[in-house]
């Protein structure tokens, strides 16, 4: 936890910097693995930020939108998107224990850092 | 196997729409899909995912003979003599020609939905033959491939008499119920998301989904119920047992939605 506490402000600062936006991290396994988030099955990410797909069941994800939502809101959406939108197709990754808290944290950081 | 704890007991309550007549339900769903998929004629929904992707459509056409071996194996089983000298062929009108487009049917004496697979096993049982495992591609899958080939191009014509409306309704409720760890309903993808891509492949619309089974994947016939069981696994739900009432009712509902669309037997599937 201590490590995370120190790293989060740094990650946020980097995520907001234009230089960082031009060199995105590779998509983490939690984003791509079928038995994890499998987010890539529904969402596209900007070029260089993960595998290129034509998936469009969910909206395309981009850093500007992710950062405007903020980490807290992103975490809430991943935990249980049906709270805000009961009709959504997106799984409740936290409520249904598809992902552990640490995995959701990794996902939040990845999304927040998208270009 | 985390999903075991999210089995039938955790089915979300069905989407609370009122109990409507099957014809009204079909009209409503067709209308909704037409609104979403305006550029694609309803008649093409029978192509499934390929209706929304010209490359997939080409691949299906290029592999048009993919089901030939399964059809030949099914024909051999269909005409094999039982110990009593009869055969599967003798249990059905016209030796089974054109019947596939009319199943599932409601049996008013048994008060249950009879799928084509169940009808085949009823025939075997009535002649003291071992029934087929409904999940076995080499027997039931092959016979389905052959029977469907005998109805290729026929319009799906499934009836839901008044006495069977509760079975249809059970199928409809299951289709709209969120299930399993991923919290999907069948309708989440095949109605709400119809035509959109999950991964690289477009999601087939609910209407037309029942027209093209079995599909031929890696040279083996995969029945509609087998595919639904695969879907349930993807959803993180414990699949209903093969040939269960749940699957039979789902198939009844889905096939009725495909009424008037042409049956397309044994298309290749590489996805």
Interface residues (C-beta under 8 A of the other chain):
Chain A: X40 X41 X42 X53 X54 X55 X56 X57 X82 X87 X89 X91 X92 X96 X97 X98
Chain B: X2 X6 X181 X182 X183 X184 X188 X189 X192 X193 X196 X197 X198 X199 X200 X203 X236
